[in-house]
Amino acid sequence: MAEPKVPENFNALYSRAARTARGVVVAAAPTDRPAVSRMAGDVPDLTIDYDEATQNPVRMSSLEPAGRLSAQPMATPEEAARQFVKDRADLWQLNDQDVATVEVVSVSSQGLPTVRMIQKVDGVEVFQSDMATAVASDNRVVSVAGQLFRAAGAEPTRVAARAVSGRGAGAVAAGNLSAAEAIARAASDLTGYPYKPSDFKPAAAAARRDDGGYRFYAPKWKTAPEAKRAAGKRAVAKRKPGPEAPPFERPVRVKDVLFPMGEAHFVPAYFIELWIRDYPAFSYVVDALDAPDVLFRKNLTSRVTFKYRVHNTGDALFRPEDGPAPGTPHPTGKPDGFQAPPISEKLIEIESLLPGRPWLAPNATITRGNNCIAFADLRSPDGPSPGDVDGKVTAVRTFGAKYDHSKPATTAANLQNSIVGMFFHVNWLHDRWYEAGFDEASGNAQQDNFGLGGIGGDPILAEGNDFSGNDNANMSTPPDGSSPRMQMFRFDGPDPLPSRTSNHEALITFHEMGHYITNRLVGNGSGLQNAQGGAMGEGWGDFFAICMTSQATDDFVKGVFAVGGWTDITSTFKDNYYYSIRRYPYSADMNRNPLTFKHIGANVMLPVGPPRNGGGANQEVHNAGETWCTALWEVFVTLVGAHGHATSEKRMLQYVVGGLKVTPANPTFLQARDAILSAAGALQPADVPLIWKGFAKRGMGKDAVAPAATSTSLTGVVESFGVP
């Protein structure tokens, strides 16, 4: 059956036409905000975002790592949230009666403690008044998201609340609509079928579960399966609207609400949840007065999975293998020419890692989504153009091409498989980093930012088998709003082996994507201009690659981890799985990787003993970057020893991404170190000593001194192996 056409999402609060029709004057942005000025005087580096319809603050926080929106610690998160609203009520132009409408509805203690509050007027919820307040461990407010509406406590609003509340199956005031009328309006809007109010009745007590302020309604006719179960051949009770009427899968859930139109105007309304067979689930808000206008409409069904044939562990996170022939950690821990055998792909079924954020539209047939456009850029000009090749489905919502290791990377099937792998990796990283804090407001790359901040229109252009080069890969990262470009090249390798492609070697993709996230978060494309910043860019990329492909069963104490392998083999270099393209492998074992902070400086001798792959100047961007990645790896391994792999990886990503957000432009190694410590201090203060321990092992302890931010020789390092 073809999917039915359904209406678009709609919100009258953000419709100028709908507000004007109701006589609501669209608010202009105020030129003077005394409440904001006062708060800015109390909170260093305060940042506030405003709602485009109401001009209310909808998000606020401090850019200072230790900045707090409230000065005094409180006894509980709830008390902290309530007191903040009282103290800062003028941010939303609330008076005491309005503040009294704000109620705490939930407290989340998982991860960052968060208090959720809404406004209620005589028991009726103000729709979209949802506010989340995050608090630190001392119960001081860290950030606030959401808005509150002025005049919620005024008498006209209370009259509106009484006009809709307590209706249920009872009497309906003259001129007002019943819940059944509103349900019929919403169901007709969704399906196009002319439902009538008489088609619906309060659900049987067993199906109603009258909790949370909801009531439940059901159609008066029986569905076909129910009719078959009915005794004998008696007619189905009550009127059935006809064969075209799609049956309901669940009772209709209804709640009384006040819908804010802005400027102290509230509309009595019904919130309605519809589950109708063959249609996506939808929520509606329908006017309860006079005419049954639709005020709000949202498609609740967004999960459409696709299948991808990729080199993947198949674990709970759908973690990619490090490449088509994975070899980390190195099985012997020695540069002995080990070559990993290729593995078969898995057919992974996934929508995305983020609920409601699919990588592809339901009807997609090529690898072009909201986060990434992946294709083989086979000929000039750069970017998608005629003659280039998209990843294509082999069946409905299935990218099933297989990779044949006996054939070159350029064959049609191998090209398809590698493009799909590249698309999978970019999207997977997008979601993992989003969970760690790299979101729209932080400048991530998405076509549609869903009104959540930042600038859209900039999905990553992942250009596989790029025509412009061989045996390499690169990433170009412009500021937010312009698409980053990742160019992945073909690796010819030694005869008689067939060519290989970096498209779907996760270690290489992850490294290149590391340049994108670090450049976006530090100075929005312009912040890693100095030598130390460039070096750390390489180190961050290596770290994301080895950390995010690591697995719980790996040996983190003695293990050897390379930042590549499969594509790095040449006719004269067979230790690609030990060194990859670096001087040393990454390892917490000083006998395998001896690098410490001083080894970024020009003319500093490298240790004698541990096997090394070539040399070059210490201050060269990739060489100095090895030292930064080595320090980050030590921190991660220290956390793994304390918390295990899963918890440590999640936290480390939060600390590194959070640290990047507060790393200054043109940073030194120690400024970036301190940013990570600040992020950990806000999220998990108990981890700060562990992080210090990791940095100190590699000479970046409490008394270390970095080269000047403008240094190009990177000399002048003072190492410290102590902790606070």
SULZI-V255794 format. One record per residue. PHI is phi in radians with two decimals (none if undefined). OMEGA is omega as a letter, one per 40 degrees, with the letter a starting at -180 (* if undefined). D_CENTER is the distance of its C-alpha to the mean C-alpha in Angstrom with 1 decimal. Layout:
phi: {PHI:PHI}
omega: {OMEGA:OMEGA}
d_center: {D_CENTER:D_CENTER}
This chain:
phi: {none:-1.19:-1.19:-1.18:-1.32:-2.16:-1.23:-1.34:-1.06:-2.64:-2.49:-1.10:-1.06:-1.83:-1.87:-1.05:-1.15:-1.15:-1.24:-1.13:-1.08:-1.70:1.34:-1.62:-1.32:-1.21:-1.21:-1.66:-1.13:-1.16:-1.46:-2.26:-2.18:-1.00:-1.11:-1.20:-1.07:-1.12:-1.18:-1.09:-1.26:-1.66:-2.06:-1.20:0.90:-1.19:-2.21:-2.36:-1.88:-2.09:-1.26:-1.23:-1.56:-1.69:1.10:-1.36:-1.07:-2.13:-2.74:-2.61:-2.89:-1.86:-1.38:-1.24:-0.96:-1.77:-1.20:-2.31:-1.46:-2.16:-1.48:-1.76:-1.11:-2.06:-1.25:-2.44:-1.01:-1.06:-1.13:-1.09:-1.17:-1.09:-1.16:-1.08:-1.10:-1.12:-1.23:-2.03:-1.00:-1.22:-1.07:-1.89:1.05:-1.58:-1.73:-1.08:-1.15:-1.19:-1.05:-1.14:-1.46:-1.47:-2.19:-1.37:-1.93:-2.85:-2.31:-1.76:-1.84:-1.35:1.17:-1.29:-1.02:-2.37:-1.89:-1.81:-2.26:-2.38:-1.69:-2.27:-2.06:0.87:1.52:-1.75:-1.28:-1.45:-1.09:1.21:-1.61:-1.23:-2.21:-1.94:-2.06:-1.62:-2.20:-1.44:-1.12:-1.61:1.07:-1.86:-1.28:-1.70:-2.72:-2.36:-2.33:1.99:-2.40:-2.05:-1.98:-1.24:1.25:-1.13:-1.63:-1.31:-1.08:-1.03:-1.24:-1.18:-1.09:-1.10:-1.12:-1.18:-1.19:-1.99:-1.30:1.22:-1.31:0.84:-1.62:-1.44:-1.19:-1.94:-1.11:-1.01:1.48:-1.70:-1.65:-1.40:-1.04:-1.10:-1.11:-1.18:-1.10:-1.04:-1.11:-1.17:-1.12:-1.19:-1.08:-1.31:-1.75:1.46:-1.52:-1.41:-1.13:-2.09:-0.98:-1.23:-1.33:-2.17:-2.50:-0.99:-1.21:-1.02:-0.94:-1.15:-1.70:-1.49:0.82:-1.19:-2.36:1.13:1.41:-1.64:-2.10:-2.18:-2.19:-2.38:-1.15:-1.40:-1.65:-1.69:-1.32:-0.98:-1.06:-1.14:-1.11:-1.15:-1.37:-1.09:-1.11:1.15:-2.04:-1.16:-1.13:-1.14:-1.15:1.17:-1.32:-1.72:-1.11:2.17:-1.14:-1.37:-1.30:-1.21:-1.30:-1.56:-1.50:-2.45:-1.03:-1.38:-1.69:-2.30:-2.50:-1.29:-2.47:-1.93:-1.64:-1.39:-1.81:1.59:0.94:1.12:-1.96:-2.23:-1.93:-1.08:-2.70:-2.01:-1.53:-2.32:-2.07:-2.01:-2.19:-2.01:-1.00:1.27:-2.14:-1.12:-1.16:-2.33:-1.97:-2.32:-2.16:-2.12:-0.94:-1.66:-2.03:1.05:-1.81:-1.40:-1.24:-1.42:-1.71:-2.71:-2.58:-2.49:-1.31:-1.53:-1.75:-2.24:-1.51:-2.33:-1.44:-2.09:-1.91:-2.22:-1.54:-2.44:-1.44:-2.52:-1.27:1.28:-1.36:-1.09:-1.71:0.97:-1.16:-1.15:-1.17:-1.24:3.13:-1.13:-2.31:-1.17:-2.50:-2.04:-1.20:-1.03:-1.18:-1.90:1.24:-2.33:-1.34:-1.98:1.40:-0.94:-2.16:-1.34:-1.34:-1.18:-2.07:-1.40:-1.33:-1.96:-1.60:-1.65:-1.82:-2.75:-1.60:-3.05:-1.55:-1.93:-0.96:1.34:-2.18:-1.11:-1.23:-2.34:-1.20:-0.97:-1.74:-1.17:-2.24:-2.35:-1.47:-2.28:-2.21:-1.23:-1.74:-2.68:-2.02:-1.90:-2.81:-1.61:-1.61:-1.53:-2.70:-1.15:-1.44:-1.09:1.61:-1.03:-2.75:-0.96:1.70:-1.35:-2.16:-1.50:-1.22:-2.17:-1.17:-1.79:-2.73:-1.01:0.93:-2.42:-1.80:-1.92:-1.08:-1.83:-1.67:-1.90:-1.22:-1.48:-2.11:-1.11:-1.19:-1.59:-1.11:-1.02:-1.17:-1.12:-1.11:-1.08:-1.06:-1.25:-1.12:-1.11:-1.07:-1.10:-1.05:-1.05:-1.11:-1.10:-1.19:-1.09:-1.11:-0.91:-1.27:-1.12:-1.24:-1.07:-1.06:-1.49:2.14:-1.58:-1.95:-1.04:-1.13:-1.53:1.73:-1.24:-1.72:-2.59:-1.19:-2.03:-1.62:1.00:1.22:-1.79:1.83:1.17:-2.11:-1.46:1.34:-2.38:-1.09:-1.19:-1.62:-1.71:-1.81:-1.48:0.78:-1.04:-1.18:-1.49:-2.99:-2.41:0.98:-2.89:-2.83:-2.68:-2.36:-1.98:-2.19:-1.36:-1.08:-0.90:1.84:-2.19:-1.12:-1.14:-2.18:-1.88:-1.88:-1.91:-1.90:-1.45:-1.87:-1.29:1.16:-1.50:-1.13:-1.67:-1.16:-1.22:-1.07:-2.16:-2.25:-1.37:-0.84:-2.07:-1.51:-1.00:-1.03:-1.31:-1.02:-1.13:-1.07:-1.11:-1.13:-1.08:-1.13:-1.12:-1.17:-1.24:-1.22:-1.22:-1.43:-1.86:1.37:0.86:1.65:-2.22:-1.71:-1.94:-1.58:-1.44:-1.13:-1.18:-1.09:-1.10:-1.11:-1.16:-1.02:-1.16:-1.18:-1.03:-1.05:-1.07:-1.14:-1.00:-1.12:-1.37:-1.21:-1.46:-1.81:-1.24:-2.29:-1.04:-1.46:-1.21:-1.54:-1.52:-1.46:-1.99:-1.10:-1.95:-2.12:-1.76:-1.65:-2.99:2.93:-1.00:-1.58:-1.57:-1.18:-2.33:-1.16:-2.00:-2.27:-2.03:-1.78:-1.11:-1.46:-1.71:-1.72:0.99:-1.95:-1.91:-1.25:-2.27:-1.29:-1.55:-2.83:-1.40:-1.48:-1.12:-1.36:-1.93:-2.34:-1.64:-1.15:-2.27:-0.93:-1.10:-1.35:-1.51:-1.47:-1.06:1.23:-1.40:-1.25:-1.42:-1.06:-1.59:2.24:-1.09:-1.00:-2.38:-1.84:1.24:-2.62:1.64:-1.16:-1.01:-1.42:-0.98:-1.01:-1.29:-1.15:-1.13:-1.11:-1.01:-1.15:-1.16:-1.10:-1.05:-1.15:-1.08:-1.09:-1.05:-1.09:-1.07:-1.11:-1.10:-1.12:-1.04:-1.08:-1.58:-2.14:1.51:-1.22:-1.06:-1.13:-1.18:-1.10:-1.05:-1.17:-1.08:-1.10:-1.10:-1.23:-1.22:-1.15:-1.06:-1.13:-1.02:-1.10:-2.02:-1.53:-1.26:-1.13:0.89:-1.46:-1.63:-0.99:-1.35:-1.15:-1.19:-1.04:-1.14:-1.13:-1.13:-1.08:-1.11:-1.09:-1.13:-1.09:-1.40:-1.70:-2.51:-0.96:-1.15:-1.45:-1.03:-1.07:-1.15:-1.17:-1.02:-1.05:-1.12:-1.11:-1.13:-1.02:-1.82:1.53:-1.89:-1.35:-1.14:-1.84:-1.17:-2.24:-1.64:-1.05:-1.02:-1.03:-1.63:-1.15:-1.86:-1.51:0.99:-1.56:1.65:-1.16:-2.00:-1.45:-2.50:-1.94:-1.73:-2.14:-1.08}
omega: {i:i:a:i:a:a:i:i:a:i:a:i:a:i:i:a:a:a:i:i:i:i:i:a:a:a:i:i:a:i:a:i:a:a:i:i:i:a:i:i:a:a:a:i:i:i:a:i:a:i:a:a:a:a:i:i:i:i:i:i:i:i:i:a:a:a:i:a:i:a:a:i:i:a:a:i:a:a:i:a:a:a:i:a:i:a:a:a:a:i:i:a:a:i:a:i:i:i:a:i:a:a:i:a:i:i:i:i:i:a:i:a:a:i:i:a:i:i:i:i:a:i:a:a:i:a:i:i:a:i:i:a:i:a:i:a:i:i:i:a:i:a:a:i:a:a:i:a:i:i:i:a:a:a:i:i:i:i:i:i:a:a:a:a:i:a:i:a:a:a:a:a:a:i:i:a:i:i:i:i:i:i:i:i:a:a:i:i:a:a:a:a:a:i:i:i:a:i:a:a:i:a:i:a:a:a:a:a:a:i:i:a:a:i:a:i:i:i:a:i:i:i:a:i:i:a:a:a:a:a:i:a:a:a:i:a:i:a:i:a:i:a:a:a:i:a:i:i:a:i:a:i:a:i:i:i:i:a:a:i:a:i:i:a:a:a:i:a:i:i:a:i:a:i:a:a:i:i:i:i:a:i:a:i:a:i:i:a:i:a:a:a:i:a:a:i:a:i:a:a:a:a:i:a:i:i:a:i:a:i:a:i:a:i:a:i:a:a:i:i:a:i:i:i:a:a:i:e:a:a:a:a:i:i:a:i:a:i:a:i:i:i:i:i:i:i:a:i:a:i:i:i:a:i:i:a:a:i:a:i:a:a:a:i:i:a:i:a:a:a:a:i:a:a:i:a:a:a:i:e:i:i:a:a:i:a:i:a:i:i:a:i:i:i:a:i:i:i:a:a:a:i:i:a:i:a:a:i:a:i:a:a:i:i:i:a:a:i:i:i:i:i:i:a:a:i:i:i:i:a:i:i:i:i:a:i:i:a:a:a:i:i:i:a:i:i:a:i:i:i:a:i:a:a:i:i:a:i:i:i:i:a:a:a:a:a:a:a:i:i:i:i:i:i:i:a:i:i:a:i:i:a:i:i:i:i:a:a:i:i:a:i:a:i:e:a:i:i:i:a:i:a:a:i:a:a:i:i:a:i:a:i:i:i:i:a:a:i:i:a:i:i:i:i:a:a:a:a:a:a:i:i:i:i:i:i:i:a:i:i:i:a:i:a:a:i:a:i:i:a:a:a:a:i:a:a:a:a:i:a:i:a:i:i:a:a:a:a:i:a:a:a:a:i:a:a:i:a:a:a:a:i:i:i:i:a:i:i:a:i:i:i:a:a:i:a:a:a:i:a:i:i:i:a:i:a:i:i:a:i:a:i:i:a:a:a:a:a:i:a:a:a:i:i:i:a:i:i:i:i:i:i:i:i:a:a:i:i:i:i:a:a:a:a:a:a:a:i:i:a:a:i:i:a:a:i:i:i:i:a:a:i:a:i:a:a:i:i:a:i:i:i:a:i:i:i:i:i:i:i:i:a:a:a:a:i:a:i:i:i:i:a:i:i:a:i:a:i:a:a:a:a:i:i:a:i:i:a:a:a:i:i:a:i:i:i:i:a:i:i:i:i:i:*}
d_center: {33.1:31.2:28.2:29.6:28.7:26.9:26.6:23.8:21.6:23.6:23.7:27.1:26.0:24.4:27.4:30.1:32.6:32.0:32.3:35.3:37.0:36.9:38.3:35.2:35.3:32.0:31.3:31.5:29.6:31.9:33.4:34.1:31.9:34.1:31.7:29.0:31.6:32.7:29.3:28.7:32.0:30.9:27.3:27.0:24.5:23.4:20.7:20.6:19.0:21.2:21.1:22.7:25.0:26.3:25.7:24.7:22.4:19.0:17.2:19.0:18.8:20.8:19.9:22.3:20.9:23.4:23.5:23.8:24.4:27.3:30.1:31.6:30.2:30.6:31.7:28.6:25.1:26.6:29.4:27.2:25.2:28.5:30.3:27.6:28.0:31.8:31.9:29.6:30.7:31.9:28.5:28.4:32.2:32.7:36.1:37.1:37.3:33.8:32.5:34.4:32.3:29.1:28.6:26.3:25.0:22.8:21.9:19.1:20.1:17.4:15.7:15.9:18.7:17.9:20.7:20.3:23.2:24.6:27.9:30.7:34.1:36.8:34.4:32.6:28.9:27.9:25.2:22.0:23.2:20.4:19.7:17.6:19.2:17.8:20.8:21.6:23.9:26.9:25.8:25.4:22.8:19.8:17.9:18.3:16.3:18.2:21.8:25.4:28.2:31.6:34.8:33.2:36.1:38.8:41.6:40.7:37.2:39.0:41.3:38.4:36.9:40.4:40.6:37.9:37.8:39.9:40.5:39.7:42.7:45.0:46.8:45.0:46.1:48.0:45.9:42.6:40.8:40.4:37.2:38.8:39.2:35.6:34.5:36.8:35.5:31.8:32.8:34.9:32.3:29.9:32.6:35.4:37.9:40.3:39.7:42.1:41.7:44.4:42.2:40.2:41.4:40.1:38.8:41.0:40.6:39.1:36.2:35.6:34.1:34.6:32.0:29.4:31.5:31.1:34.1:34.3:36.2:37.3:39.2:42.9:43.4:42.6:40.4:42.2:41.6:42.8:45.8:46.8:46.7:49.0:52.6:55.0:54.6:54.6:52.7:49.2:49.4:48.6:47.8:45.2:43.8:44.6:43.3:40.6:38.9:35.8:35.8:33.4:31.4:31.0:32.9:31.6:29.9:31.0:30.6:32.4:30.3:31.0:29.0:28.7:29.8:29.8:32.9:33.9:34.2:33.2:33.9:34.8:32.8:31.7:28.2:28.5:26.5:27.8:27.7:30.1:30.8:29.7:27.4:23.8:23.5:23.6:23.8:26.3:28.0:31.6:34.2:36.8:39.5:41.9:39.9:36.9:34.4:30.8:28.8:25.3:24.1:20.7:20.1:18.6:18.6:15.7:15.9:17.7:17.6:18.9:20.8:20.5:23.3:21.8:22.8:20.7:21.4:20.6:19.3:17.1:14.0:15.7:16.0:17.9:21.4:22.1:24.1:26.5:29.0:27.1:29.2:27.3:28.5:31.9:34.2:37.2:35.8:38.5:38.7:40.8:39.6:37.5:35.9:33.3:34.0:31.7:29.9:29.4:26.1:24.5:23.6:20.1:19.2:15.5:13.6:10.1:8.4:6.4:9.5:10.8:8.6:11.3:11.7:15.2:17.4:19.8:22.7:21.3:23.8:22.5:19.5:18.3:14.9:12.5:10.7:13.9:17.7:19.4:23.1:26.2:27.6:31.2:33.2:33.5:32.1:28.7:25.8:26.0:29.7:32.5:33.2:29.6:28.2:25.0:23.7:25.4:25.4:28.5:28.5:26.6:22.8:23.9:23.6:26.4:28.2:29.4:30.0:33.7:34.2:37.8:37.1:35.7:32.1:33.3:34.5:32.9:31.5:30.2:28.7:26.9:25.6:24.4:22.6:20.8:19.9:18.6:16.4:15.1:14.4:12.6:10.2:10.0:9.3:6.6:4.7:6.6:6.1:2.6:4.5:7.3:6.9:6.5:5.5:8.2:10.8:10.5:11.5:9.0:10.8:10.7:13.9:13.1:11.1:12.2:14.1:11.3:12.9:13.3:15.2:14.4:16.7:15.5:14.1:14.9:18.5:19.0:22.8:24.4:28.0:28.2:31.8:31.9:32.3:32.7:31.8:28.8:25.3:23.7:20.8:21.4:18.9:20.1:18.7:15.9:17.2:18.9:17.6:17.4:19.9:20.0:23.5:24.3:28.0:30.5:32.3:35.9:36.8:40.4:42.9:43.3:39.6:37.7:35.1:31.5:28.3:25.4:23.1:22.0:22.8:19.5:21.0:21.7:18.6:16.5:19.0:18.9:15.1:15.6:17.8:15.2:12.6:15.7:17.5:14.9:14.4:18.1:20.1:18.0:19.7:23.0:22.6:23.5:27.0:29.2:30.3:28.4:25.2:25.7:26.6:23.6:21.5:23.2:22.9:19.2:18.9:21.3:19.6:16.2:18.4:20.6:18.4:15.7:18.6:20.6:21.6:23.2:26.6:26.8:29.4:27.6:31.0:33.0:30.7:30.5:27.3:27.5:24.9:26.4:29.3:29.7:30.1:31.9:35.3:38.2:42.0:42.5:39.4:38.8:36.8:33.6:32.0:33.2:32.6:30.6:31.1:31.2:34.3:33.3:30.9:28.2:29.7:30.3:33.9:35.8:38.3:35.8:33.8:35.9:34.0:33.9:33.2:36.6:36.0:34.0:37.4:39.9:42.9:41.7:43.0:40.7:41.8:44.4:43.9:40.4:40.2:38.7:37.8:39.5:39.1:38.8:38.4:36.2:34.8:33.7:30.0:29.1:31.6:30.6:26.9:28.1:29.1:25.8:24.0:26.8:26.3:22.6:23.6:26.2:23.9:21.6:24.8:26.2:23.2:23.6:27.2:26.5:23.6:23.4:20.9:18.0:17.8:18.5:15.9:13.1:15.0:15.8:12.4:11.8:15.3:15.1:11.9:13.3:16.6:15.8:14.9:18.4:20.3:23.0:23.9:26.4:25.8:28.0:27.1:27.8:25.9:22.7:23.9:24.4:21.0:19.6:22.3:21.4:17.8:19.2:21.9:19.7:17.6:20.2:23.5:25.3:23.5:24.8:28.2:26.7:24.7:28.0:29.8:27.7:28.1:31.7:32.6:31.9:33.8:31.2:32.5:33.4:36.3:34.9:35.4:33.4:35.0:35.0:31.9:34.1:35.8:35.9:38.0:35.7:38.9:39.6:37.2:38.4:37.0:36.6:36.1:36.3:33.8:34.0}
